Amino acid sequence: MTKLHPIYKALVVACFVLALQSVAQAQAVRTWVSGVGNDANPCSRTAPCRTYSGAFINTAVNGEINCLDPGSYGSVTITKSITIDCHDVFAGTIHNATQGTLINFDLFAGTDTRKSVRLRNLNYQGFNTGTRGIRIFSSVAVAGSEVHIEDCLIDGSFGSPGRGIEDNRTGGGRLFISNTTIRNLGGTAISHAPNSGSARSDITIDNVRIYNCLFGIAASSGARMVVTNSVISGCTSAALFAEGPLAASDMHASYLTLNNNATALQQSAGGTIRIGNSQIANSTANGTVGSVLSYGNNRVAGNAGVTTLTPVGADSHDKGQQ
């Protein structure tokens, strides 16, 4: 039997250990980034990476990226289930002339059964030329895909299309947005706009503040949306907009303050808006455009032009309250 020289044996062992370390690093369930990190590092707490993209490569499916300090960690394309959580430091993403985070469900592996992305306490700054803060995309049906956006700030995207959060999933999915501020955009703050198809999308928006945009929240084909406990002000078009060119969209809104928008509520063919327990005030054009349904308990005042709310109606009560 041929025997290996001791030096060769040592090299084989060393290579094997390095390979194991590389696999372990690539599959770490938790990684870290720091403003003084380096993407050549393993992204551990004591040797953090410099960018979200660098840490993403070293994080396992369903793993988590955390921030050690409030640095700026660059744009990232997400292609697997993951959490980016910088809750203690509110870390930033500068995305001049591009988007901050792209979640591309088309590139998720078939073995990635969760298909879930969580973004928490992130600061997106477009510096006037950003195109989108967060874009969610799929061109085919991706069963069970979901995105959670919590405690984020999105600001300063005036590059085309100038959106804060854009959901383009053709195959539907779930989107949850809470405790988030979106402001100073050339386009829509929260946009549901599938490129094709009519798959259902379930969207829950709570405690969101939207200022100085084109549209505040827009629901398009297939959307089933609930918006609660939120403020929308300074939209140069409409605060809430529901339409349905490919399939019906449905928006339920309650406990909102809609102030100083061109139009507070806009409905077009295929879209439905139902609103209750809300303030609709100081619209500079019209309080409503289209047929908007009311539960009969809103406060409406100071709107220029037309404000027409139609009772929701129901079998057991004329205000739809049961």
N, C-alpha and C positions, 0 to 999 in steps of 0.2 A: 504494500500500500504506500502510495506517495504521501510524504509528510510535508506540511507547509513549514516554511522557514518561520521562526518566531516573529520576525518583523512583519511578514505577510499576515500572520495570524492576528497580530496587534492591529494592523490596518483594517482587516476585515471586521474585527470587533468594533473598532472606532466608527467605521462607516455604518454598521448596523445600529449603533447607539444614536448616531446623528440622524439616521433615517427615522428611528422611533421618535426622537425629539421633534423632528419636523412634522410628523403625523400628529403628534400630541398638540403641537402649537396650532396646526391647522384646524384642529377639532376642539379647541378650548371653548368651554361653555360660557366663559366670561373673559372679556378683554377690556383694555383701557386705552384711552388717548390722553395726550397732554400737549400743551403748547410748546414744551421743550422735548417732546418725544421724537422718535425716528421710526419711519416705516420699515426699516431693516430690523427693528427689534421684534421680539416675539409677542409684543402687545400685552405683556403681563403687567401687574401693578407696579413692579419695580423697574420694568423696562418697557414703558408704554410706546405706542405708535404715535404718529404725528397727525394722521388724518382718519376720518371715518372709513375711507376706501381701504387704507392699509389695515385697519382693524377688522373690517368686514371679511377680508380674505382669510384671516386667522381665527374667525369665530365660527363655531359649529352651527348647524341648523338648529333653530329654536334657542340659540344662545343670546347673549346680551353684551352690548358695548356700553361702557360707562366712561365718564369724563372726570379726570383728576383735577382740572382747573378750567376756568372760563376762557378757553382759547377759541380760535376759529379753525374748524376742522374740515372745511371743504365740502364740495358736492359729493354725492354718492349714488350709485345705482344699486338697488336692492333686488336680489334674485333668489332669495331664500327666506324662510321664516326667521325673524330676528327682532330683537328689541334694541333700540338706541335710547338710553335713559340717562339724562344728565341733570337729574332733579336737584341735586345739591349745589350745582354750579352754573346752571343756565348757559350752556355752551352755545357757540354761534356757528352759522354757516354763511359765508359770503359767496353769493352766486351772481356776480356781474355777468350780464348778457347770456345767462343760461339758467337752468333750473337747479334748485337746491337739492332735492331728493327725488329720484325717479324710482318708483316701485313697479317693476315689470313682471307681472305674473306669468307672461308667456315663457319666461326663462326659468321659472321654478321647476325643480325636478319632480318627476312623477312620484318619487318616494317621499317627497315633502308633503305629508298629509295635512298638516295644520294650515299651511298657506296663510300665515298670520304675521302681520308687521305691526309693531308698537313703537311710536315715536313720542317721547316725553321730555318736556322742558328744553326745547330747542329754539334757538333764535335764528330766523332766516332773514338776512338782509340783502336785498337786491341792489342796493346803491343806485337806484334810478333806472338801471338797465336790465335787471333780472327778468326772466320770462315767466317763471312760476316758482312758488315756494316748494310745493309738493305736488308731484304728478303721479297718479295711479293709473296703470295702463294694462289692458289685455285686449288682444284681437280675437280671442277664442274664449269659449266657456271654460272657466276655471272654478270647479265646484268648491263652494265653501270658502272662497277667499275673503279675508277681512283685514281692515286697517283700523288701528286705534291711534288717534292724535290727541294728546293731552298736554295742557299747560304750555302751549307754544306761542311764539310771537312771529308773525310774518309781515314784513314791511318792505316797501320800496321797489316793487316790480312794475316798471312802466315799459319794459320791452314787450313786444308782441308774443303771446296774447295778454300778458300782464295779469295773470291769475294768481290767487293765493293758494288754494287747494283745488286741484282739477282731477275729477274722476272720469276717466274715459273707458272704463271696463265694458267691453262689448258683451261679455257673458254674465254681467251682474255680479253681486257680492254684497258685503256689508261694510259700512263705514260709520265709525263712531268718532265724533269730535266734541271735546269738552274743555272748558276753562281756557279758551284760546282767544287771542287778539289778532285781527287781520286788518291792516290799514294801508293807505297810500298806495293804491294800485291803479293801473291803467285799465284793467278789465274787471272780471268778476271775482269776488272774494272766495266764495265756495261754489264751484260749478260741477254739476252732474251732467255730462254731455257725452253719451256713448257715440262712437263713430258709426255704428250700425247696429241692427238687431233691436229686440224688444225685451230682453231678459230683465227680470225684476232686480232692482237694487234697493236694499233696506238701509236707510241713512238716518242716524240719530244725532242731533246737534243740540247741545245744552250749554248754557252759560258762555256764549260766544259774543265778542264785541267786534263790530265791523264799522270802520270809519273811512270815508273818502275813497270810494271805489266807483266803478261803472254800475254794476249790479252787486247787490249784497249776496243773496243766496238764490241760485237758479237751479230748478229741477226740470229735467227733460225726460225723454222716453224711458219708461220702466221704473222711474223713481217712486219709492214709497218713503216719504220723508216726514219726520217730526222735528219741529224746531221749538225749543222752550227756553224761557229765562234769559233772553238775549236782547242786545241793543244794536240797532243798525241805524247809522246816521251819515249824511253827506254823500249818498249815492247819486250820481248824476243821471242815472236812468231809474231803476226800480230797486227797492229794498228786497222784496220777495217777488220771484218770477217763476211761474209754472207754465210749461208748454208740453206739447207731445207730438212732434212731427212723425215719429216712428211708432210710438205706443203711448198710452195714457200715462201721465204723471200725477201724483197725488201728494199734496203738502198740507199737513196739519200744523198750525202755529198757535202758541199760547204763551201768555205772560211775556210779551215782547214790547219794547219801546221802539217805535219807528218814527224818527224825528228828522225833519229837514232833509228829506230826500226829494228828488224830482217827482217820483211816484212812489207811494208806499207799497201798493199791492198791484201786481200785473198778472193777468191770466190770459192765455191765448188758447187756440183750438187744441184740445187734447189734454189740457192741464186743469187741475182743480186745486183751489186754495180754500181751506176752512180755517177761520181764525176766531179766537176767543180770549177774553181776559187781557186785552192788549190796548196800548195807547197808539193811536194813529194821528200824528200831529204835524202841522207846519210843512206839509208837502208843497213844493214850489210850483208844481204843475197840477197834478191830480192826486187825490187820495187813492183812487182805484182806477184801473183800466181793465176792461173785460168784466166777467161775471165772477165776483168774489163772494163766498158764502160766510156768514157770520153766525156765531152762537148767541148773539144778542146781548153780550155783556162787555163790549169794547167801549173805550173812550175815544171819541173822534172830534177833533177841534182844530181850527186854524189852517185847514188845507185849502189851497187855491184850486179852482176848477171843480171837477166832479169827485164826489165820494159816495158811491152807491154800494151798500152791503145788502145781500139777499139772505133772508133767514135760511139756515141749513135745512130745517124740517126733518121730521122723522115720524114713524107710525104712531108713537105714543106721546109725542110732545112737539109742538110747533117750533121749538128752539133746538131740537135735537138733543135735549138733555134728558137722560134716562137714569 
